Amino acid sequence: QVQVVESGGGLVEPGGSLRLSCTVSRGKFSVNAMGWYRQAQGKERELVASVASGGTTNYGGSASGRFTISRTSANAVYLQMNSLKPEDTAVYYCKAELQWGKKYSDYWGQGTQVTVSS
């Protein structure tokens, strides 16, 4: 059974930092890309950052040089967020793109709340 587990959210003051972690228990699947998305209240879910199995990274506009995604193993990533702003407040979701043979599937975590407020 595949599980995507996130951790590291919380309350932080503007200008502060947080590190989000995500681990996939992948069973028989191999893990291709992993990424972080966020959804603020009343808004659509958007890409924050992703990293492919080969290490290529892709950042959404919201990351704007403040966030860094890193892959620590085949099934784990973290997102370092610096210089946080109130507009970064959202639920952050980890997504893993898994592959078994020619079958590809996306799995999402439950989300972790990030609140930036003084």
N, C-alpha and C positions, 0 to 999 in steps of 0.2 A: 504494500500500500504506500502511495506517495504522500508525503507530508511536507509542507513548506512552512517553516516556523520563523517568525520575525521576533526581534527583541531590540530594545534600546530607545524606544520612544519616551516622551515625557514632556515636562514643562521646563522651558528655558527662557531666559531674558533675551531681549533683542541684543544682537552682537555676540551671543554665546554660540556654543558648539554642541553637537550631538553626534553620536555614531550609532547607526543602525546596522544590525547584523541579520543575516538570513542564511538558514541551513536547509537543505533539501535531503530528505530521506528518500532515496530514489529507487530502491528495489532493483528490478531488472533493467531499468532505463539508464541511458547515458544522458548527461546534461549538456545541452548546447548553450544557448545564451541565458543569462540571468539578468534581471533588471529591477529597478525600483520605479514605481509609479506613485502618484499621489492624487488624492481627491479632496478638494476643499468643499465645504458645505455649499450646496447650490451650484456647483461647477462640475464639469466633466472630468473624468480621470485623465491624467496627462503623464507622459513619460518624464521622469527625472533623469535617469541614467541607466545604461545597460552595458553589459560586457559580454562579448562572445567567448566561446570556448578557447579561441586562439589568443584572446587578450584584447582584441579591438574594442574600444569603448565608444559610446555614443551618448551625448548629453542633450537633454531638452533645454529650451531657452531659459527655463527657470533656474537651472544650475549655475549659469553665467559665471563660471570660474570659482564659485564658492564651494561647490560640492565635488567630491572625488569618489568614484566607485572603484573598488579593488576586489579581485577574486583571490581568495586565500587558499582555495582548494577546488577540486572539480565540482564540488557541490556546496560551496559556501562563498558568500560575498558580503562585503560591508560597504556602507555609504557614510563617508565622513562629511558632515555638514558644518561649515564654518560661517561666521558672520550672518547668523540667522536673522530673519526679518519677520515681523508679524504676518506678512503675506505668505510665509512658508507654512503657516498653520494649516494642517490637513491630516488626513489619515494616509499613511504611507504603506503601500502594498509591495510585496516582493513577488515577482513572477519568474517561474522557471520554465524554460522550453525543453521538454524531454523528448528523447527519441528511443524507439525500440525497433530495430530493423528499418523499415520504410514508414513507420508510423510516428507521427509527431503530435505531441499534445502539450498544451499550456496548463500549468498549475499555479494557482494563486494562494498566497497566505491569507490569514484572517485580517491583517492590517494592524498597524501600530500608530497610536495617536501622537502627533507632534504638535505642541502648542507653544507658540512664541509670544510671550506677553510679559509686561513689567507689572 
